[in-house]
Amino acid sequence: MNREQISSEVDAWIAEEELPTCLKPVKMYDSLYPGNDEEEREAYLDFMHWHLTKDWELLNLIPDNRNTDYFQNPISANEDSAFYTMDYRKKAGYSFSGYYLRLKKIYERIKDLAILHSSISHEEGRANIRQRYNNLVDDEFRTQRNEILDTLRKNPQLIDKGKALERLSELNIRISKAYSIWNQYADWK
């Protein structure tokens, strides 16, 4: 007999129930949940959720118009849950775009500058704020637009014309949105 046949025969002799507890195979969540009773398991999970969130009790009292649970039960998110998979998250639409967050912050900054511009009475200060607005729009949008236009004029063979025109259109829309935000808030009286 070879080694594999001997080990398989010995394994057949030993029943798993007869092994001492220290030698039984252990799964990741075997000893975590009490028994097989569903009510007992649910009560245990409720207690664990309460215990894990009691430090955040004061924060949870703050009213929030969004329906998000920032302190979710980490125990319920196990490998058996369908909601724990990346497929579910992709289908549910959990996506994050840093570019659109950046645009949002730029537009908020423009709004802040416009409100500041409207509240300053000194002409030199107003001119400085207007210049900061122009610099912000130049840095974020106009410089890119001008670079694309220069490339289209000087070296059209280096760039895909369709994509370039699409990008120019996007940048022009962003510039006009920035301009409309500025005009909406810059001269509040």
N, C-alpha and C positions, 0 to 999 in steps of 0.2 A: 504493500500500500504506500502511496505517496503521501506527502504532507497535507495536501488539500483534502484528500479523502478522509484522513484521520480527523482533521479539524471539523469537517462537516458532520462526521459521525458523533464526535464528542458534543458538538452543538445540539444535535438531535436528542441526546441524553438529558441535557440540562433544560428544565422548564424555566421560563422566565419568572413565574410566580415564586419559584423556590429560591431564587437568588436573594441574598441579603439586600436590604434597602440601599446600601451604599454602592451596590453593583448593578442596580436596575438602570436601564436607559432613561435619561431625563430629557424631557422636552422643555423648550424655553419657558412656557407658561404653565407647566404642570402644577407646581406648588403655589402658584400665585393666587388662584381662585379656590375658594372653599367648596369642596364636594361637587356633586353633580346636580344639586338642587338649583333650579333656575332662580327662585325667589331669593335664596341665600346669596347667590352670585350677584344678583342685581343690587341687593342691599349692601354687599361688600363694595361694589363699584360706586354706589351713591356715597357711601362713607368715604371712600378714597377721593372722590371728586370734591366733597366738602372739605376734607383735610387739606388737599392740595390748593384749594382756592380760598381758604380762610384768611390767609395773609393779604389777599387782594380784596377783602370784603369792602373796605372803604372806597376803593376805586370802582368796584362794581355798582356802588350806590350812585355814582355820577350819571345823570341821565344822558343817554346817547340815542340819537335818532336812527342810527344804523343798527341793523339786526345782526351783529357779529358777536360771536363768543370768543374773546381773545384768550380765555383761559380754558381751553377744551380739555376734556378728560383724556390724558395721555395713555391711560390703560386701555381704553376702548379702541385705540388706533393700533391694532396688532396686525400681524401678517395675514390673518384670516378675513379681515374686513375688506369688503369691496371698495369702500370709500378711501382706503389707504393707498390704493394703487395709482401710479402715474397715468394710466389710461383713463381712469375716472377724472383725474384733475384736468387732463387735456380736454376731455369731452365737456366737462363742466365749465370750461372757459376761464380757468385760473391762469391768466397770463399777465405778464408785467412788461411794460415797454418803458425803458429808461428814457428814450427819446421824447415820448409824449409827456412824461413827467418833467423833463427839462423844459419843454415848450410851455407847460403850465406855469412853471416857476418863472420863466422869462416874462410871460404875460402878467403874472402877479407883480413882478418887479416894475414893469412898465406902468401898471396901475398905481403902484406906490409912488413912483417918480412923478406921475401926472398929478396925483393928489398933493404931493409935496410942492410941486410947481404952482398949483392953484392957491396954496396957503401962504406962500412967501410973497411979501409985498416989495421987497428990495429988488430992483431990476437986475442987478449983477448976479444975485442969488438965483433968480428965475432963469437967467441966461446959462448959468452953470448947470442947473438941473436939466434944462433943455439939451445942453451939450452931452450930459450923461445919458439921456435918452437916445440921442443920435448915435453916440458911441456904442451903446448896447445893441441897437438895431443893426448898426454897421458890422459889429463883431459877429453877431449871430446869423444875419441873413444877407445883408447887402454885399459883403465881401465874397461870399460863396457865389452869389448871383453874378457878380462882375467877373469872377474867375471863369465861370462857365461860359459867359458871353465872350470873353477874350479868347478862350480856347475855340469856341465855335467860329469866331471871325478869323483867327490866325491859323489854326491847325484843325480844320473840321474833320480830317481823316483820323484823328486820334480819339475821337469821342463818338459814341452812339447818339445820333441826332435825336431820335425819338425819346430816349431816356433823358437826354439833356434838356429837351423842351419840356418834358414832364416835370423835371426837377426845377426848372425855371418857373414854371407855373406854380408849383408848390411854394417856392420862395417868395414869389410875388404875392400870393395869397397871405402868407405869414406876415409880410411887410405891411400889407394893407390892413390886416387885423391889428397889428401893433399900432398903426396910425389911427385906426378907429378907436382903440382903447385910449390912446393918448388924447384924442379930441373929445372923447366922452368925459374924461375926468380932469383935464388940464385947466379948464377955465370954469371951475365950479364957483359960483358966487352965492 
